[in-house]
Each structure stands twice: as structure tokens, then as C-alpha cells.
């Protein structure tokens, strides 16, 4: 059997990877979730080449993950900023899971400048599986089933 890839693949994982499955896209989403919105903010945080950043921002806008908004500082030309959409915010658990895995299995000496927390209490938020009623499911009980 040949696996289809891209945004028309039957598998939702393959479709998702066609849009957000490369490093820069995920890091832009991470920064947007943390409040970045302007081109210069993304550049400063990521060190990404301007043409690549423009391309990735455009792709994320095209797929509804970011929204382009115009702004103008006094005495300057109009520019675009990028706001995370509800669709983009729904990727937070994906990034939390990646960050949790990386923290556990790829440790480094430095402390991460990012962490997911409960906005009300400040308590760390972690990704995990829940059933339809919101009850946690232990990882050992979760399998990926081919249908």
C-alpha cells in the first residue's frame, strides 16, 4: 500500500504535516502562541531568513492558523502583523506534547524560555489523552488503530 501525503491525504496526520510539519512553521506557531505577532519579533526570536519567514507566514495565513492584520506606526508605512487564530490555538496541545517529550528525552542544561501554564493559577499544563468525558487515559492504554 502506498501512503498518500499532502493536504489531500486520507490520513489527518499526513494532512496536518503537509501544513505544519516542518520546524519553522511549528516555531512560528509557538512564538505566536506566546504573543509574537510582528515580522521583526519572529525574526529576532527565530533567526530565520526573511524570505523563508515570509513564505512560512503566508502558508500559515493561507491555512487559517494565523490572520494577517494591517497596522501603522505614526510616521511609518502600513505593515502586517500576524495574530494566532482559534485554529492556530488548537495546535497548543501538539506543541505542549512535543515540548514535554523533548524535555523528558532530550534534556539540556538551559531552562526553556517557554512553558504552557494555566492562565488562572500559573500551574504547569501538560498534554495527554482524555476520553470523551474528559477523564485522563493512561498512555499505556492508548493505541493507534488502523481503520
N, CA, C and O atoms as a GROMACS GRO file, in nm:
protein
  588
    1UNK      N    1   0.084  -0.116   0.000
    1UNK     CA    2   0.000   0.000   0.000
    1UNK      C    3   0.090   0.124   0.000
    1UNK      O    4   0.187   0.130   0.076
    2UNK      N    5   0.059   0.221  -0.083
    2UNK     CA    6   0.134   0.347  -0.091
    2UNK      C    7   0.066   0.450  -0.006
    2UNK      O    8  -0.055   0.472  -0.017
    3UNK      N    9   0.143   0.514   0.080
    3UNK     CA   10   0.086   0.619   0.166
    3UNK      C   11   0.078   0.749   0.089
    3UNK      O   12   0.176   0.792   0.027
    4UNK      N   13  -0.038   0.813   0.093
    4UNK     CA   14  -0.054   0.946   0.034
    4UNK      C   15  -0.008   1.049   0.135
    4UNK      O   16  -0.029   1.034   0.255
    5UNK      N   17   0.054   1.154   0.084
    5UNK     CA   18   0.092   1.265   0.170
    5UNK      C   19   0.032   1.392   0.112
    5UNK      O   20  -0.018   1.392   0.000
    6UNK      N   21   0.037   1.498   0.188
    6UNK     CA   22  -0.016   1.626   0.141
    6UNK      C   23  -0.153   1.653   0.197
    6UNK      O   24  -0.211   1.571   0.268
    7UNK      N   25  -0.205   1.772   0.163
    7UNK     CA   26  -0.331   1.816   0.222
    7UNK      C   27  -0.452   1.740   0.170
    7UNK      O   28  -0.563   1.761   0.220
    8UNK      N   29  -0.435   1.653   0.072
    8UNK     CA   30  -0.548   1.573   0.023
    8UNK      C   31  -0.540   1.428   0.069
    8UNK      O   32  -0.624   1.347   0.030
    9UNK      N   33  -0.442   1.393   0.152
    9UNK     CA   34  -0.427   1.256   0.200
    9UNK      C   35  -0.546   1.218   0.288
    9UNK      O   36  -0.604   1.304   0.354
   10UNK      N   37  -0.580   1.091   0.289
   10UNK     CA   38  -0.688   1.044   0.375
   10UNK      C   39  -0.650   1.055   0.522
   10UNK      O   40  -0.735   1.084   0.605
   11UNK      N   41  -0.525   1.033   0.554
   11UNK     CA   42  -0.478   1.036   0.692
   11UNK      C   43  -0.468   1.180   0.743
   11UNK      O   44  -0.397   1.261   0.682
   12UNK      N   45  -0.537   1.214   0.851
   12UNK     CA   46  -0.530   1.352   0.902
   12UNK      C   47  -0.392   1.390   0.954
   12UNK      O   48  -0.357   1.508   0.956
   13UNK      N   49  -0.312   1.292   0.996
   13UNK     CA   50  -0.175   1.322   1.038
   13UNK      C   51  -0.094   1.368   0.918
   13UNK      O   52  -0.020   1.466   0.927
   14UNK      N   53  -0.106   1.298   0.806
   14UNK     CA   54  -0.035   1.337   0.684
   14UNK      C   55  -0.079   1.475   0.636
   14UNK      O   56   0.003   1.557   0.595
   15UNK      N   57  -0.210   1.502   0.642
   15UNK     CA   58  -0.259   1.634   0.601
   15UNK      C   59  -0.204   1.744   0.692
   15UNK      O   60  -0.162   1.849   0.644
   16UNK      N   61  -0.203   1.718   0.821
   16UNK     CA   62  -0.150   1.817   0.915
   16UNK      C   63  -0.002   1.843   0.892
   16UNK      O   64   0.042   1.958   0.894
   17UNK      N   65   0.074   1.738   0.870
   17UNK     CA   66   0.217   1.754   0.846
   17UNK      C   67   0.246   1.832   0.718
   17UNK      O   68   0.349   1.900   0.708
   18UNK      N   69   0.157   1.823   0.621
   18UNK     CA   70   0.176   1.900   0.497
   18UNK      C   71   0.170   2.050   0.524
   18UNK      O   72   0.225   2.129   0.447
   19UNK      N   73   0.103   2.089   0.631
   19UNK     CA   74   0.088   2.231   0.664
   19UNK      C   75   0.185   2.274   0.774
   19UNK      O   76   0.250   2.378   0.760
   20UNK      N   77   0.197   2.197   0.881
   20UNK     CA   78   0.276   2.240   0.997
   20UNK      C   79   0.392   2.147   1.029
   20UNK      O   80   0.452   2.156   1.136
   21UNK      N   81   0.424   2.058   0.938
   21UNK     CA   82   0.521   1.954   0.969
   21UNK      C   83   0.666   1.989   0.944
   21UNK      O   84   0.746   1.899   0.918
   22UNK      N   85   0.700   2.112   0.952
   22UNK     CA   86   0.842   2.146   0.945
   22UNK      C   87   0.874   2.245   1.055
   22UNK      O   88   0.787   2.317   1.105
   23UNK      N   89   1.000   2.246   1.091
   23UNK     CA   90   1.046   2.318   1.210
   23UNK      C   91   1.001   2.463   1.215
   23UNK      O   92   0.949   2.507   1.318
   24UNK      N   93   1.020   2.539   1.107
   24UNK     CA   94   0.990   2.682   1.114
   24UNK      C   95   0.842   2.709   1.137
   24UNK      O   96   0.807   2.801   1.211
   25UNK      N   97   0.756   2.630   1.077
   25UNK     CA   98   0.612   2.650   1.097
   25UNK      C   99   0.576   2.632   1.244
   25UNK      O  100   0.504   2.713   1.301
   26UNK      N  101   0.625   2.525   1.304
   26UNK     CA  102   0.593   2.500   1.444
   26UNK      C  103   0.652   2.605   1.537
   26UNK      O  104   0.589   2.643   1.636
   27UNK      N  105   0.772   2.652   1.506
   27UNK     CA  106   0.833   2.755   1.591
   27UNK      C  107   0.763   2.890   1.576
   27UNK      O  108   0.753   2.966   1.672
   28UNK      N  109   0.716   2.920   1.456
   28UNK     CA  110   0.637   3.043   1.437
   28UNK      C  111   0.507   3.033   1.517
   28UNK      O  112   0.467   3.129   1.583
   29UNK      N  113   0.442   2.919   1.512
   29UNK     CA  114   0.319   2.899   1.589
   29UNK      C  115   0.349   2.910   1.738
   29UNK      O  116   0.272   2.973   1.812
   30UNK      N  117   0.459   2.851   1.783
   30UNK     CA  118   0.498   2.863   1.924
   30UNK      C  119   0.511   3.009   1.964
   30UNK      O  120   0.457   3.052   2.066
   31UNK      N  121   0.584   3.087   1.882
   31UNK     CA  122   0.604   3.228   1.914
   31UNK      C  123   0.473   3.306   1.910
   31UNK      O  124   0.451   3.395   1.992
   32UNK      N  125   0.385   3.272   1.815
   32UNK     CA  126   0.255   3.340   1.807
   32UNK      C  127   0.171   3.308   1.930
   32UNK      O  128   0.103   3.396   1.984
   33UNK      N  129   0.174   3.184   1.975
   33UNK     CA  130   0.102   3.146   2.098
   33UNK      C  131   0.157   3.222   2.218
   33UNK      O  132   0.084   3.250   2.314
   34UNK      N  133   0.286   3.256   2.214
   34UNK     CA  134   0.349   3.329   2.325
   34UNK      C  135   0.336   3.480   2.310
   34UNK      O  136   0.388   3.556   2.392
   35UNK      N  137   0.265   3.525   2.205
   35UNK     CA  138   0.236   3.668   2.192
   35UNK      C  139   0.308   3.742   2.081
   35UNK      O  140   0.280   3.860   2.060
   36UNK      N  141   0.398   3.678   2.010
   36UNK     CA  142   0.464   3.746   1.898
   36UNK      C  143   0.362   3.767   1.786
   36UNK      O  144   0.270   3.688   1.770
   37UNK      N  145   0.380   3.874   1.711
   37UNK     CA  146   0.288   3.900   1.601
   37UNK      C  147   0.352   3.975   1.486
   37UNK      O  148   0.302   3.970   1.373
   38UNK      N  149   0.458   4.043   1.513
   38UNK     CA  150   0.521   4.124   1.408
   38UNK      C  151   0.640   4.050   1.347
   38UNK      O  152   0.709   3.973   1.413
   39UNK      N  153   0.659   4.076   1.219
   39UNK     CA  154   0.765   4.012   1.143
   39UNK      C  155   0.898   4.021   1.217
   39UNK      O  156   0.969   3.922   1.232
   40UNK      N  157   0.931   4.140   1.265
   40UNK     CA  158   1.059   4.162   1.333
   40UNK      C  159   1.068   4.079   1.461
   40UNK      O  160   1.177   4.034   1.498
   41UNK      N  161   0.956   4.058   1.530
   41UNK     CA  162   0.957   3.975   1.651
   41UNK      C  163   0.990   3.830   1.617
   41UNK      O  164   1.069   3.766   1.686
   42UNK      N  165   0.928   3.779   1.511
   42UNK     CA  166   0.957   3.642   1.470
   42UNK      C  167   1.104   3.629   1.427
   42UNK      O  168   1.171   3.533   1.463
   43UNK      N  169   1.152   3.725   1.350
   43UNK     CA  170   1.292   3.724   1.304
   43UNK      C  171   1.388   3.724   1.422
   43UNK      O  172   1.483   3.646   1.426
   44UNK      N  173   1.364   3.812   1.519
   44UNK     CA  174   1.454   3.823   1.634
   44UNK      C  175   1.454   3.695   1.717
   44UNK      O  176   1.559   3.652   1.765
   45UNK      N  177   1.339   3.634   1.734
   45UNK     CA  178   1.329   3.514   1.815
   45UNK      C  179   1.388   3.392   1.745
   45UNK      O  180   1.456   3.311   1.808
   46UNK      N  181   1.363   3.381   1.615
   46UNK     CA  182   1.396   3.258   1.543
   46UNK      C  183   1.528   3.265   1.466
   46UNK      O  184   1.590   3.161   1.444
   47UNK      N  185   1.570   3.383   1.424
   47UNK     CA  186   1.690   3.392   1.342
   47UNK      C  187   1.670   3.335   1.202
   47UNK      O  188   1.766   3.294   1.138
   48UNK      N  189   1.548   3.331   1.156
   48UNK     CA  190   1.512   3.275   1.026
   48UNK      C  191   1.534   3.379   0.917
   48UNK      O  192   1.518   3.499   0.940
   49UNK      N  193   1.572   3.334   0.798
   49UNK     CA  194   1.591   3.424   0.684
   49UNK      C  195   1.459   3.492   0.650
   49UNK      O  196   1.354   3.428   0.655
   50UNK      N  197   1.462   3.620   0.614
   50UNK     CA  198   1.338   3.694   0.587
   50UNK      C  199   1.250   3.630   0.480
   50UNK      O  200   1.128   3.626   0.495
   51UNK      N  201   1.310   3.580   0.372
   51UNK     CA  202   1.229   3.521   0.266
   51UNK      C  203   1.161   3.393   0.313
   51UNK      O  204   1.046   3.366   0.276
   52UNK      N  205   1.231   3.314   0.394
   52UNK     CA  206   1.171   3.192   0.446
   52UNK      C  207   1.061   3.225   0.546
   52UNK      O  208   0.956   3.159   0.547
   53UNK      N  209   1.083   3.325   0.630
   53UNK     CA  210   0.980   3.366   0.725
   53UNK      C  211   0.856   3.415   0.653
   53UNK      O  212   0.744   3.379   0.689
   54UNK      N  213   0.874   3.497   0.551
   54UNK     CA  214   0.760   3.548   0.474
   54UNK      C  215   0.682   3.432   0.412
   54UNK      O  216   0.559   3.432   0.412
   55UNK      N  217   0.754   3.333   0.359
   55UNK     CA  218   0.690   3.217   0.298
   55UNK      C  219   0.610   3.138   0.401
   55UNK      O  220   0.495   3.102   0.376
   56UNK      N  221   0.670   3.110   0.517
   56UNK     CA  222   0.603   3.032   0.620
   56UNK      C  223   0.484   3.108   0.677
   56UNK      O  224   0.378   3.049   0.701
   57UNK      N  225   0.498   3.238   0.700
   57UNK     CA  226   0.385   3.317   0.750
   57UNK      C  227   0.270   3.312   0.650
   57UNK      O  228   0.154   3.296   0.690
   58UNK      N  229   0.301   3.327   0.520
   58UNK     CA  230   0.197   3.321   0.418
   58UNK      C  231   0.125   3.188   0.417
   58UNK      O  232   0.002   3.183   0.403
   59UNK      N  233   0.199   3.080   0.432
   59UNK     CA  234   0.139   2.946   0.433
   59UNK      C  235   0.048   2.930   0.555
   59UNK      O  236  -0.061   2.873   0.545
   60UNK      N  237   0.093   2.979   0.670
   60UNK     CA  238   0.011   2.968   0.791
   60UNK      C  239  -0.114   3.054   0.781
   60UNK      O  240  -0.219   3.017   0.834
   61UNK      N  241  -0.104   3.169   0.715
   61UNK     CA  242  -0.223   3.253   0.690
   61UNK      C  243  -0.316   3.180   0.594
   61UNK      O  244  -0.437   3.175   0.617
   62UNK      N  245  -0.262   3.125   0.487
   62UNK     CA  246  -0.344   3.054   0.387
   62UNK      C  247  -0.426   2.941   0.449
   62UNK      O  248  -0.536   2.910   0.403
   63UNK      N  249  -0.371   2.878   0.553
   63UNK     CA  250  -0.440   2.765   0.616
   63UNK      C  251  -0.517   2.805   0.741
   63UNK      O  252  -0.565   2.718   0.814
   64UNK      N  253  -0.530   2.935   0.766
   64UNK     CA  254  -0.614   2.982   0.874
   64UNK      C  255  -0.555   2.967   1.014
   64UNK      O  256  -0.627   2.976   1.113
   65UNK      N  257  -0.424   2.944   1.022
   65UNK     CA  258  -0.358   2.928   1.151
   65UNK      C  259  -0.321   3.064   1.209
   65UNK      O  260  -0.327   3.086   1.330
   66UNK      N  261  -0.282   3.154   1.120
   66UNK     CA  262  -0.256   3.294   1.155
   66UNK      C  263  -0.348   3.382   1.072
   66UNK      O  264  -0.395   3.342   0.966
   67UNK      N  265  -0.372   3.502   1.123
   67UNK     CA  266  -0.450   3.601   1.050
   67UNK      C  267  -0.364   3.724   1.031
   67UNK      O  268  -0.302   3.774   1.125
   68UNK      N  269  -0.359   3.773   0.907
   68UNK     CA  270  -0.281   3.893   0.876
   68UNK      C  271  -0.366   4.016   0.905
   68UNK      O  272  -0.480   4.026   0.861
   69UNK      N  273  -0.307   4.109   0.980
   69UNK     CA  274  -0.374   4.236   1.012
   69UNK      C  275  -0.278   4.349   0.981
   69UNK      O  276  -0.158   4.338   1.002
   70UNK      N  277  -0.333   4.456   0.932
   70UNK     CA  278  -0.251   4.572   0.899
   70UNK      C  279  -0.240   4.663   1.021
   70UNK      O  280  -0.336   4.680   1.096
   71UNK      N  281  -0.122   4.721   1.039
   71UNK     CA  282  -0.103   4.822   1.143
   71UNK      C  283  -0.011   4.930   1.088
   71UNK      O  284   0.058   4.909   0.988
   72UNK      N  285  -0.011   5.043   1.153
   72UNK     CA  286   0.074   5.154   1.106
   72UNK      C  287   0.121   5.235   1.227
   72UNK      O  288   0.040   5.291   1.301
   73UNK      N  289   0.251   5.239   1.246
   73UNK     CA  290   0.309   5.326   1.349
   73UNK      C  291   0.311   5.468   1.295
   73UNK      O  292   0.328   5.488   1.175
   74UNK      N  293   0.295   5.568   1.382
   74UNK     CA  294   0.296   5.707   1.336
   74UNK      C  295   0.423   5.738   1.254
   74UNK      O  296   0.534   5.706   1.296
   75UNK      N  297   0.402   5.799   1.138
   75UNK     CA  298   0.514   5.837   1.052
   75UNK      C  299   0.574   5.724   0.970
   75UNK      O  300   0.672   5.746   0.899
   76UNK      N  301   0.518   5.604   0.978
   76UNK     CA  302   0.571   5.490   0.903
   76UNK      C  303   0.466   5.437   0.806
   76UNK      O  304   0.348   5.472   0.815
   77UNK      N  305   0.510   5.352   0.715
   77UNK     CA  306   0.417   5.288   0.621
   77UNK      C  307   0.340   5.178   0.692
   77UNK      O  308   0.380   5.130   0.798
   78UNK      N  309   0.230   5.140   0.633
   78UNK     CA  310   0.150   5.030   0.689
   78UNK      C  311   0.228   4.899   0.677
   78UNK      O  312   0.297   4.876   0.578
   79UNK      N  313   0.215   4.817   0.776
   79UNK     CA  314   0.281   4.686   0.779
   79UNK      C  315   0.178   4.582   0.824
   79UNK      O  316   0.069   4.614   0.870
   80UNK      N  317   0.217   4.456   0.809
   80UNK     CA  318   0.132   4.347   0.854
   80UNK      C  319   0.182   4.292   0.986
   80UNK      O  320   0.302   4.288   1.013
   81UNK      N  321   0.087   4.250   1.069
   81UNK     CA  322   0.120   4.169   1.185
   81UNK      C  323   0.035   4.043   1.176
   81UNK      O  324  -0.061   4.037   1.099
   82UNK      N  325   0.071   3.945   1.254
   82UNK     CA  326   0.009   3.814   1.243
   82UNK      C  327  -0.047   3.773   1.378
   82UNK      O  328   0.026   3.766   1.478
   83UNK      N  329  -0.176   3.746   1.380
   83UNK     CA  330  -0.244   3.707   1.504
   83UNK      C  331  -0.281   3.560   1.495
   83UNK      O  332  -0.327   3.512   1.391
   84UNK      N  333  -0.260   3.490   1.604
   84UNK     CA  334  -0.298   3.348   1.609
   84UNK      C  335  -0.450   3.339   1.607
   84UNK      O  336  -0.518   3.415   1.675
   85UNK      N  337  -0.503   3.248   1.530
   85UNK     CA  338  -0.647   3.226   1.520
   85UNK      C  339  -0.689   3.115   1.617
   85UNK      O  340  -0.604   3.052   1.679
   86UNK      N  341  -0.819   3.092   1.628
   86UNK     CA  342  -0.865   2.979   1.708
   86UNK      C  343  -0.810   2.848   1.653
   86UNK      O  344  -0.774   2.758   1.728
   87UNK      N  345  -0.804   2.838   1.520
   87UNK     CA  346  -0.746   2.719   1.457
   87UNK      C  347  -0.601   2.702   1.499
   87UNK      O  348  -0.558   2.590   1.528
   88UNK      N  349  -0.526   2.811   1.503
   88UNK     CA  350  -0.387   2.805   1.546
   88UNK      C  351  -0.374   2.769   1.693
   88UNK      O  352  -0.287   2.691   1.731
   89UNK      N  353  -0.462   2.825   1.777
   89UNK     CA  354  -0.459   2.794   1.921
   89UNK      C  355  -0.485   2.646   1.947
   89UNK      O  356  -0.438   2.591   2.046
   90UNK      N  357  -0.561   2.583   1.858
   90UNK     CA  358  -0.588   2.440   1.875
   90UNK      C  359  -0.463   2.355   1.856
   90UNK      O  360  -0.465   2.235   1.886
   91UNK      N  361  -0.354   2.414   1.807
   91UNK     CA  362  -0.226   2.343   1.796
   91UNK      C  363  -0.146   2.346   1.926
   91UNK      O  364  -0.042   2.281   1.935
   92UNK      N  365  -0.191   2.420   2.026
   92UNK     CA  366  -0.120   2.428   2.154
   92UNK      C  367  -0.094   2.291   2.216
   92UNK      O  368   0.017   2.266   2.261
   93UNK      N  369  -0.192   2.200   2.220
   93UNK     CA  370  -0.163   2.068   2.278
   93UNK      C  371  -0.055   1.991   2.201
   93UNK      O  372   0.022   1.915   2.259
   94UNK      N  373  -0.050   2.012   2.069
   94UNK     CA  374   0.054   1.947   1.988
   94UNK      C  375   0.191   1.997   2.032
   94UNK      O  376   0.283   1.918   2.052
   95UNK      N  377   0.204   2.129   2.045
   95UNK     CA  378   0.332   2.186   2.087
   95UNK      C  379   0.364   2.149   2.231
   95UNK      O  380   0.480   2.126   2.264
   96UNK      N  381   0.264   2.143   2.317
   96UNK     CA  382   0.287   2.101   2.455
   96UNK      C  383   0.337   1.958   2.460
   96UNK      O  384   0.428   1.926   2.537
   97UNK      N  385   0.279   1.870   2.377
   97UNK     CA  386   0.324   1.731   2.374
   97UNK      C  387   0.468   1.722   2.322
   97UNK      O  388   0.549   1.648   2.377
   98UNK      N  389   0.499   1.796   2.216
   98UNK     CA  390   0.637   1.796   2.164
   98UNK      C  391   0.735   1.850   2.268
   98UNK      O  392   0.843   1.794   2.287
   99UNK      N  393   0.696   1.959   2.335
   99UNK     CA  394   0.782   2.016   2.437
   99UNK      C  395   0.800   1.923   2.556
   99UNK      O  396   0.910   1.912   2.609
  100UNK      N  397   0.694   1.857   2.597
  100UNK     CA  398   0.704   1.761   2.708
  100UNK      C  399   0.795   1.645   2.674
  100UNK      O  400   0.877   1.604   2.755
  101UNK      N  401   0.780   1.593   2.552
  101UNK     CA  402   0.865   1.482   2.508
  101UNK      C  403   1.011   1.527   2.501
  101UNK      O  404   1.100   1.456   2.548
  102UNK      N  405   1.034   1.645   2.442
  102UNK     CA  406   1.170   1.696   2.432
  102UNK      C  407   1.233   1.722   2.567
  102UNK      O  408   1.352   1.695   2.587
  103UNK      N  409   1.155   1.775   2.661
  103UNK     CA  410   1.206   1.798   2.795
  103UNK      C  411   1.244   1.669   2.866
  103UNK      O  412   1.342   1.665   2.941
  104UNK      N  413   1.166   1.565   2.843
  104UNK     CA  414   1.193   1.438   2.909
  104UNK      C  415   1.303   1.357   2.842
  104UNK      O  416   1.380   1.289   2.910
  105UNK      N  417   1.312   1.364   2.709
  105UNK     CA  418   1.402   1.273   2.638
  105UNK      C  419   1.520   1.341   2.571
  105UNK      O  420   1.612   1.273   2.525
  106UNK      N  421   1.519   1.473   2.563
  106UNK     CA  422   1.629   1.548   2.502
  106UNK      C  423   1.668   1.664   2.595
  106UNK      O  424   1.664   1.780   2.554
  107UNK      N  425   1.705   1.633   2.718
  107UNK     CA  426   1.731   1.741   2.814
  107UNK      C  427   1.856   1.821   2.779
  107UNK      O  428   1.952   1.769   2.720
  108UNK      N  429   1.853   1.948   2.815
  108UNK     CA  430   1.969   2.037   2.801
  108UNK      C  431   1.986   2.112   2.932
  108UNK      O  432   1.897   2.112   3.018
  109UNK      N  433   2.100   2.176   2.948
  109UNK     CA  434   2.130   2.246   3.074
  109UNK      C  435   2.046   2.373   3.090
  109UNK      O  436   2.010   2.409   3.202
  110UNK      N  437   2.015   2.441   2.979
  110UNK     CA  438   1.941   2.567   2.989
  110UNK      C  439   1.794   2.543   3.019
  110UNK      O  440   1.738   2.438   2.986
  111UNK      N  441   1.733   2.640   3.083
  111UNK     CA  442   1.590   2.637   3.108
  111UNK      C  443   1.518   2.690   2.985
  111UNK      O  444   1.560   2.791   2.927
  112UNK      N  445   1.411   2.625   2.946
  112UNK     CA  446   1.334   2.670   2.830
  112UNK      C  447   1.272   2.806   2.856
  112UNK      O  448   1.224   2.833   2.967
  113UNK      N  449   1.272   2.893   2.756
  113UNK     CA  450   1.205   3.022   2.773
  113UNK      C  451   1.053   3.011   2.756
  113UNK      O  452   0.983   3.112   2.766
  114UNK      N  453   1.002   2.893   2.730
  114UNK     CA  454   0.858   2.873   2.707
  114UNK      C  455   0.807   2.760   2.795
  114UNK      O  456   0.876   2.661   2.819
  115UNK      N  457   0.684   2.776   2.842
  115UNK     CA  458   0.613   2.667   2.908
  115UNK      C  459   0.465   2.697   2.902
  115UNK      O  460   0.424   2.813   2.905
  116UNK      N  461   0.386   2.595   2.894
  116UNK     CA  462   0.241   2.609   2.898
  116UNK      C  463   0.196   2.607   3.043
  116UNK      O  464   0.238   2.522   3.121
  117UNK      N  465   0.110   2.703   3.078
  117UNK     CA  466   0.059   2.712   3.215
  117UNK      C  467  -0.089   2.741   3.213
  117UNK      O  468  -0.143   2.789   3.113
  118UNK      N  469  -0.156   2.712   3.323
  118UNK     CA  470  -0.294   2.751   3.344
  118UNK      C  471  -0.294   2.902   3.370
  118UNK      O  472  -0.230   2.948   3.464
  119UNK      N  473  -0.365   2.978   3.288
  119UNK     CA  474  -0.365   3.124   3.300
  119UNK      C  475  -0.419   3.170   3.435
  119UNK      O  476  -0.378   3.275   3.485
  120UNK      N  477  -0.509   3.094   3.495
  120UNK     CA  478  -0.567   3.134   3.623
  120UNK      C  479  -0.475   3.109   3.741
  120UNK      O  480  -0.460   3.195   3.828
  121UNK      N  481  -0.413   2.992   3.744
  121UNK     CA  482  -0.333   2.955   3.861
  121UNK      C  483  -0.183   2.964   3.838
  121UNK      O  484  -0.106   2.971   3.934
  122UNK      N  485  -0.141   2.963   3.711
  122UNK     CA  486   0.002   2.960   3.682
  122UNK      C  487   0.062   2.821   3.690
  122UNK      O  488   0.182   2.804   3.666
  123UNK      N  489  -0.020   2.721   3.722
  123UNK     CA  490   0.028   2.583   3.732
  123UNK      C  491   0.066   2.532   3.593
  123UNK      O  492   0.000   2.565   3.495
  124UNK      N  493   0.172   2.450   3.584
  124UNK     CA  494   0.210   2.394   3.454
  124UNK      C  495   0.096   2.314   3.392
  124UNK      O  496   0.023   2.243   3.463
  125UNK      N  497   0.080   2.326   3.261
  125UNK     CA  498  -0.020   2.250   3.186
  125UNK      C  499   0.054   2.146   3.103
  125UNK      O  500   0.155   2.177   3.039
  126UNK      N  501   0.005   2.025   3.104
  126UNK     CA  502   0.068   1.917   3.027
  126UNK      C  503  -0.033   1.857   2.931
  126UNK      O  504  -0.154   1.858   2.957
  127UNK      N  505   0.018   1.804   2.822
  127UNK     CA  506  -0.069   1.740   2.723
  127UNK      C  507  -0.088   1.594   2.760
  127UNK      O  508   0.000   1.532   2.821
  128UNK      N  509  -0.202   1.540   2.724
  128UNK     CA  510  -0.229   1.400   2.749
  128UNK      C  511  -0.359   1.358   2.683
  128UNK      O  512  -0.430   1.440   2.626
  129UNK      N  513  -0.389   1.231   2.691
  129UNK     CA  514  -0.511   1.177   2.632
  129UNK      C  515  -0.624   1.180   2.735
  129UNK      O  516  -0.603   1.154   2.853
  130UNK      N  517  -0.743   1.210   2.686
  130UNK     CA  518  -0.864   1.202   2.767
  130UNK      C  519  -0.971   1.131   2.686
  130UNK      O  520  -0.966   1.127   2.563
  131UNK      N  521  -1.069   1.075   2.757
  131UNK     CA  522  -1.181   1.013   2.686
  131UNK      C  523  -1.285   1.120   2.654
  131UNK      O  524  -1.264   1.238   2.682
  132UNK      N  525  -1.396   1.079   2.597
  132UNK     CA  526  -1.499   1.173   2.554
  132UNK      C  527  -1.558   1.252   2.671
  132UNK      O  528  -1.616   1.359   2.650
  133UNK      N  529  -1.545   1.201   2.792
  133UNK     CA  530  -1.596   1.272   2.910
  133UNK      C  531  -1.489   1.358   2.978
  133UNK      O  532  -1.515   1.420   3.081
  134UNK      N  533  -1.369   1.361   2.920
  134UNK     CA  534  -1.262   1.442   2.977
  134UNK      C  535  -1.178   1.373   3.082
  134UNK      O  536  -1.094   1.437   3.145
  135UNK      N  537  -1.200   1.244   3.104
  135UNK     CA  538  -1.122   1.170   3.202
  135UNK      C  539  -0.988   1.128   3.141
  135UNK      O  540  -0.983   1.086   3.026
  136UNK      N  541  -0.880   1.141   3.218
  136UNK     CA  542  -0.748   1.102   3.165
  136UNK      C  543  -0.742   0.954   3.129
  136UNK      O  544  -0.800   0.870   3.197
  137UNK      N  545  -0.670   0.924   3.021
  137UNK     CA  546  -0.644   0.786   2.980
  137UNK      C  547  -0.494   0.764   2.991
  137UNK      O  548  -0.417   0.838   2.928
  138UNK      N  549  -0.449   0.665   3.069
  138UNK     CA  550  -0.306   0.638   3.078
  138UNK      C  551  -0.248   0.605   2.941
  138UNK      O  552  -0.312   0.536   2.861
  139UNK      N  553  -0.128   0.653   2.914
  139UNK     CA  554  -0.064   0.632   2.784
  139UNK      C  555  -0.055   0.484   2.748
  139UNK      O  556  -0.069   0.447   2.632
  140UNK      N  557  -0.032   0.400   2.847
  140UNK     CA  558  -0.024   0.256   2.821
  140UNK      C  559  -0.155   0.198   2.767
  140UNK      O  560  -0.154   0.090   2.708
  141UNK      N  561  -0.266   0.267   2.787
  141UNK     CA  562  -0.397   0.221   2.739
  141UNK      C  563  -0.433   0.275   2.602
  141UNK      O  564  -0.538   0.240   2.548
  142UNK      N  565  -0.348   0.360   2.546
  142UNK     CA  566  -0.380   0.423   2.417
  142UNK      C  567  -0.305   0.351   2.305
  142UNK      O  568  -0.184   0.327   2.314
  143UNK      N  569  -0.378   0.318   2.201
  143UNK     CA  570  -0.318   0.258   2.082
  143UNK      C  571  -0.367   0.335   1.960
  143UNK      O  572  -0.476   0.392   1.962
  144UNK      N  573  -0.287   0.336   1.856
  144UNK     CA  574  -0.328   0.392   1.728
  144UNK      C  575  -0.384   0.278   1.645
  144UNK      O  576  -0.314   0.182   1.614
  145UNK      N  577  -0.510   0.289   1.612
  145UNK     CA  578  -0.580   0.181   1.544
  145UNK      C  579  -0.597   0.212   1.397
  145UNK      O  580  -0.642   0.321   1.361
  146UNK      N  581  -0.562   0.117   1.312
  146UNK     CA  582  -0.587   0.132   1.169
  146UNK      C  583  -0.732   0.092   1.144
  146UNK      O  584  -0.776  -0.015   1.185
  147UNK      N  585  -0.805   0.181   1.074
  147UNK     CA  586  -0.947   0.150   1.047
  147UNK      C  587  -0.970   0.125   0.900
  147UNK      O  588  -1.083   0.098   0.859
   0.00000   0.00000   0.00000
